[in-house]
């Protein structure tokens, strides 16, 4: 993934690299196989790119059930073990209400209204503007 883009096979969710942050955009349903593959892809992308953060944009997701909630929590747990933080961005109000009604707390996840806000939460800046895609204050 040296160019910042993964080339997903059919049934894969793309994992994009923006400097030291990975961006995953979920749209529609996430089936069992796709969820398992996404967990593996994110783990490999974190270690392969030395990513310090993962942003999961769920603005294209209309319904969150307990399965998707569990997948998001597992992604956050795996990322945390690999020294990366996870932020979920773009949650619709109806999705937030559903999560509360289901009693899902999503441990280890931070939230942001937009992907831009999520990148700011992770301390990332525009990787295109900084040589080498490093953060301010990084060597």
C-alpha positions in Angstrom: 0.0 0.0 0.0 2.8 2.4 -0.8 0.5 4.8 -2.8 -2.0 5.1 0.0 -4.7 3.0 -1.6 -5.5 -0.7 -1.1 -6.9 -2.5 -4.0 -9.7 -4.6 -2.5 -10.8 -7.8 -4.0 -14.5 -8.5 -4.3 -16.1 -8.6 -0.9 -13.4 -6.5 0.7 -13.8 -3.1 2.3 -11.1 -0.6 1.1 -8.6 0.6 3.6 -7.0 3.9 2.6 -3.8 5.3 4.1 -3.7 9.1 4.8 -0.3 9.7 6.3 -0.2 7.7 9.6 -4.0 7.2 9.7 -6.1 4.6 8.0 -9.5 5.5 6.6 -12.2 2.8 6.2 -15.6 3.7 4.8 -18.5 1.3 5.5 -21.5 1.4 3.3 -24.5 -0.8 3.5 -24.4 -4.2 5.2 -21.2 -5.8 6.5 -21.6 -9.5 6.1 -19.7 -12.1 8.3 -17.0 -12.8 5.7 -16.4 -9.1 4.9 -16.2 -8.3 8.7 -13.6 -11.0 9.3 -11.6 -9.9 6.2 -11.8 -6.2 7.3 -10.4 -7.1 10.8 -7.5 -8.9 9.1 -6.9 -6.1 6.6 -6.9 -3.4 9.2 -4.5 -5.3 11.4 -2.1 -5.8 8.4 -2.5 -2.2 7.3 -1.7 -0.9 10.8 1.5 -2.9 11.1 2.5 -2.5 7.4 2.1 1.3 7.5 2.9 1.9 11.1 -0.5 3.6 11.4 -1.3 5.4 14.7 -5.0 5.8 14.0 -8.0 4.3 12.3 -11.0 6.3 11.2 -14.1 4.3 10.4 -16.7 6.4 8.5 -20.1 4.9 8.9 -22.1 7.7 7.3 -23.2 5.3 4.6 -24.6 2.8 7.2 -28.3 3.2 7.9 -28.8 0.5 10.5 -26.4 -0.7 13.2 -27.2 -4.0 14.8 -25.4 -5.9 17.6 -23.2 -7.6 15.0 -21.9 -4.4 13.5 -21.4 -3.0 17.0 -19.4 -6.0 17.9 -17.3 -5.7 14.8 -16.5 -2.0 15.5 -15.6 -2.9 19.1 -13.3 -5.7 17.8 -11.6 -3.4 15.3 -10.9 -0.9 18.1 -9.6 -3.6 20.4 -7.3 -5.0 17.8 -6.1 -1.5 16.8 -5.4 -0.6 20.4 -3.3 -3.8 20.8 -1.3 -2.6 17.8 -0.8 0.9 19.3 -3.4 2.7 17.2 -6.5 4.6 18.2 -9.9 4.2 16.5 -12.5 6.9 15.8 -15.9 6.3 14.3 -17.1 9.2 12.1 -20.3 10.2 10.5 -22.8 8.4 12.7 -26.4 9.2 11.9 -28.7 10.2 14.8 -30.9 7.2 14.2 -27.8 4.9 14.4 -26.8 6.5 17.7 -30.3 6.0 19.1 -30.2 2.3 18.0 -26.8 1.8 19.7 -28.2 3.2 23.0 -31.4 1.2 22.7 -29.3 -2.0 22.2 -27.1 -1.1 25.2 -23.9 -1.1 23.0 -21.2 1.1 24.5 -18.5 0.4 21.9 -15.5 0.4 24.3 -12.3 1.8 23.0 -14.0 3.8 20.3 -14.1 7.6 20.1 -16.6 9.3 17.9 -16.6 12.4 15.6 -19.3 14.0 13.5 -17.2 14.1 10.3 -14.0 12.4 9.0 -12.3 15.8 9.2 -13.2 16.0 12.9 -11.9 12.4 13.4 -8.6 13.2 11.8 -8.3 16.2 14.1 -9.1 14.0 17.1 -6.2 11.8 16.1 -3.9 14.7 15.7 -3.5 14.2 12.0 -3.1 17.0 9.6 -3.5 17.0 5.9 -0.8 14.4 4.9 -0.5 16.0 1.4 0.7 19.3 2.9 3.4 17.8 5.2 6.4 16.2 3.6 6.5 12.5 4.4 2.9 12.6 5.8 4.2 13.2 9.3 2.4 14.9 12.1 3.4 18.3 13.5 6.1 17.8 16.0 7.1 14.3 14.6 10.8 13.8 13.8 
